[in-house]
Amino acid sequence: MRVSWRQRIRFALAELLYGSGRSRRRVAPALRRRRPHVVYVLGLHRVLSPEQERQAHSLPGMVMRAPTFARLLEFLVQNFRVLSLDEFLSGDFEPRDGRPACLITFDDGWRDNYTVAFPLLQQYRLPATIFLATGFIGTDRTFWPEQLIRAWPDPVLRERIRQRAATAGGTAHKELEALIESLKHRPAARREEILQPLAETVGGANGDALLSWEEAAEMARAGIRFGSHTVTHPLLTYEDEATVRYELSVSRQQIEAKLQQPVRAFAYPNGDWNPQVRQRVQDAGFECAFTVRSGVHRADDDPLTVRRFLFHEGCVVGRDGNFSAAVTRFRLAWGR
């Protein structure tokens, strides 16, 4: 595993504060066992087997490996009271047996949530909530960042997209991640114009498939809860009011019709929200909505701007590349 200087600092601090040895833990901020009405909400995206990882095109911050996820679930069983969505909405965050409350969430609705994460959740008997971008469920479509990553090695296509971004008033970023971040912060219609060459050359989802409705229904019957993540995954703060209302109402209607369960929760795409978007979420009847701001959620916090700790492979493994309880505790205590 290639380790940056920031990671080296994090590993050292995590081991110093949360490594083995009781004397060390006395000086570190503990997980909030004794504070009621607090919940740690975890936000994940993809959980991949080695074969799936070789075929996928998501950025590293979207991915956790299956063995790491299994160790994470074991850590959660030992240290947390893991809530269902219904328990979360009830506001019952009281610690049990010295274990603070925790909620597991997934964004987007990737097929590996079914093939990899779901069996592990069942093995550990843990609930979870998955937020679906309904326009991709049951299709061979995938998200534009994965399409762009897949196409990026083609120098001709790469240059066409960079120049189209510059012509549209942006920057012709040379780095892929910088270009993706820049394109996120545009209305969907303008971004589609820039990325139009992808439609000419890139095929189906390949290693980046989303759930089918049949797979989602099987998970729902087993107790997995589903929430809305819009229809087409636009960042709502860049869209007009009519688009925001459509994305909220239609996604909710589709999930309720397909899965025959009430949709009570929403996750903001990319975590982006503002007071106007928050109000539209409330108007649409959602009882809670999740951001990507790091930190714990308290019972008296706004239920429509819930904080989450985003989790991926790089923020829960140690210097040896394996799951580290010390690094995970550091992440949850400090939000880093």
N, C-alpha and C positions, 0 to 999 in steps of 0.2 A: 504494500500500500504506500503510495506516495504521500508524504506528510509535509504540510506547510508549517511555517514557523508559528502561525496562529494555533494550529492543531497541537504543536509541541507544547505551547504554553498551556492550552486547555488540558492536555493530558497530565502535565505536571501539577497544575492546580487541583484537578480532580483527584489525583492520587494523594496529594498532600491533605486535602480536606475530607475525602470520602473513601480513601483506601482502607485496607485492613488495619486494624488497631483501634481500640476504643478511645484512646487518648486523642487521636486525630479528630474523631467525629465530634468530640465535645466542643471544638472551636469552630465548627462549620454550621451554617444555617441548616436546620433539619427539615425534612419534609414535614408538612404542617399537621402532624398527627393530633395534636391537642386543640387545634383551632377548628371549631365546628363551622358549618356553612361555607366551606371552601371545597372546590373541586378542581382537579387537574384534568384539563381536556387535551387529549393527544390528537394531532392531525397528521394523517398519513395519506399517501397516494397509492403507490405500487409496491407489491411484495413479489419478488421474482425468484424463480428457480434458476440455476446456472444456465440452462438451455434458453430460458426466456430472456435472461439478461443479455445473452449474446445476440438475440434478435431484436431487442427493444431499442428505441431511439429517444427515450426520455432523458432529461438532464439529471445529473447525479442527485440533486436536491429533491427529486421525485421518487427515488428508489430506495427500498430496503431489501436486502437479501433474505431468502426464506430462513436459513439457520439463525440469522440475527433476530428476525421477527419471533421465532420460536423462543429464543432466550429472553427477548423482551417480554413476551407474554408470561413466561415463568417468573420473571422479576415482578411483573404487575400482580400476579396471584399472591406472591409472597409479601408484597409491600402495600397493596392497595385494596380497597373495596371497589370493584369495577361495576359501574352503574349501567343499567339499560337507559335508553333515551327517556322512557316513561318515568323512571326513577329520577333522572336528572330534572325533568320538567316538574316533578312534584316538589322539588326544592329540598329533598331529604339528603343533605350532604354530610350527615353526622358520621364521624369515624366509627368503625366497628373493629373491635379487638386491636385497637391501636393503629388501624390502617386508615389513612385518609381516602377520600372519594376520588374516583377517576372515571373518565368517559373516553372510549375509543371511537374515533371517527375516521372515515376515508372520504376523500373528494374524487369526483369525476365519474366513477363507475367502471374501472378497468376490469377486464376479464380475469386478470390474475387475482383480483379480490375473491373470485369464486374458486379458481383452480388451486390457489396456493394459500391465501389468507384464511378463507372460510374453513377448510379442514383443520387448520391449526387453532382457530377460535373454538371450533367444536371440541377438539382434543382437550383444551384447557377450560371448556365450558364457560366461555366469556361472551358477553353481548357486545355488539358494535352497531354503529350507524353509518350508512353509506349515502352520500349525497350524489344524485344522478344528474348529469347533463343529458336530458332526455332525448334530444335530437340525435344523439350518437348511439343510443341504446338500441340493440337489435339491428344495426346497420354495419356496413364495412367501412364506415367513415372513422377517421381519427382526428385528433386535434392538430391545429396548424403548427405548433412548435415541433411536434414529432415529424410532421411532413417536411418541415424546413431542415431539421437535423438530418433526416434521411437523404435529402437532396444536396446537402452542403458540400460533399466531396466533389460534386460536378463543378469544375471551375467556371464553365460558361454560364450555367444556371445561377451559380452563386453571384457572379458579377451582375447578371441581369437584375436580380432581386436587390442587390445593394444599390445599384443605380436608380432603380424605380423608387426605392425608399428615399434617396437623396432628392430626386425630382419632385416627390410628394411633400417636400419641406422638412424632411428628416435628415439624418446623417448616414452616410454610406459606411456603417461600421464594418471593420474588418474582422472583429471578433464575433463569433456566433452568438454567445450569450448576451453580449451588449446589443446586438441587433434584435434578438428576441425580446429583451427587456424594453427596448425602444418601441417595437411594434405593438407590444401589449397596450401601451398607453395611447391608443388611437381608436376612434370609432370603428366598429367591426367592418362597415362598408368600405372605409378607406383602406383598412388593412388588407381586405380581400382583393382590392385593386392592385396593391403592391405585390401580393403573393399569387397573382393570377397565373404566372408561369408554372407554379407547382401543379395546378390542375391539368396542365398539358403533359406533364412528364411523370408525376408520381401516382402510383396505383393505389391499391387498397391499404388496409390497416397493417398488413404484414405482422410484425411482432408487437403491434401496439393496438390490439383489438379491445373493444369495450364489451361490457356484458350484453347478453341477450336478455329479453324479457323473461324467457323461460328460466334462465339461471337466476335472475333476480327473484322470481316467484318462488323457486325452491329455497333460496336463502330466507325469504320472508316467512315461509312456512316453518323454518327452523328457528325463528326468533330474531333474525337480523332486521333492524328497522331501516327505513329509507326516507331520505329527505330530498328537497329540491336543490339543484345547483344550476338552475336556469335551463333553457332549451339548447342554446347554441354556445354557452359559456362566454359571453361578452363581459368585459369589465363595465359594470352598470354605471359607474360614475362618468363614463364617456358617451353614454347613449341618451337619446331623448326620452321624454316621459312615456310616450306611447310604447316604445320598445321595451322599457323597463317593465311596464305593466304586463305586456305580452309575455315576456320571459318568465315573470313570476307566476302568472295565472295559468298559462298553458302547461308549464312544467309540472305544476302541482296537479292539475287535472289529469295529465297523462299518467302520472305515477299512481294516483288513486284509482283510475280506471283499470290499469294493468295489474296492480298488485292487491287491490281490494283492501287497502289499509289507509287510515287517515294520515295525511302528510302535515306534520306539526312543525317541522324544522327546516331551516334554510341555511346554506353556506354561500357567502359572497364569493364569486369567482375572483381568484387572486387575493381574496381578503379585502378588496377595495369597497369602501362605502363612504357615504357622506350623509348629513342629516336628511337630505331629500330622498335618497335611496332608502335609508332606514325607514322613513315614513311610508314609502310605497310597500316595503316588506310588511310593515304593520298593517297597512290597509288591506293587503292580500290575505291576512288572517293567520300568518305564521306566529307561533308562540315563542320561538327563539330563533336566533340567527348567529352564525359563527364567523368570526374574522380570523386573521392570522397574526394579530397582535399577541406577543408572547406574554405569558403570565397566568396566574390562577384566576378562576372565576369565583366570585363570592355571591351568596344568595341575594344580597341587596344590590348587586351590579345590574346594569341594563341587560335584560335577556336577549335583546336584539343586537348586541355588540359583544358577544361572548369571546373571551380570549382563548387562544389555543397555543400549545407548544407543538410546533411543526417538527415531526420526526422523520429522519431518513438515515441511511446507513452511516454517513459520516459523523453524525452527532451522538451516536450511541456505542461506537466501537472505540477500543483503546489502541495503544501504539502497536499491538500485535495484530490488529485487524479483526479481532473478535469482539463480541459483545462485552461491554464493560459496565458493571453496576455502578462503579465509581463515576464514570463519565456521564452515565444517565442521571444519577443523582445530582451531579453538578449542573447538568442541563436544566433539570426541573427546579433546582434551588435558585439558579442565577439567570435562567432564560437564555443560556448561550451554549 
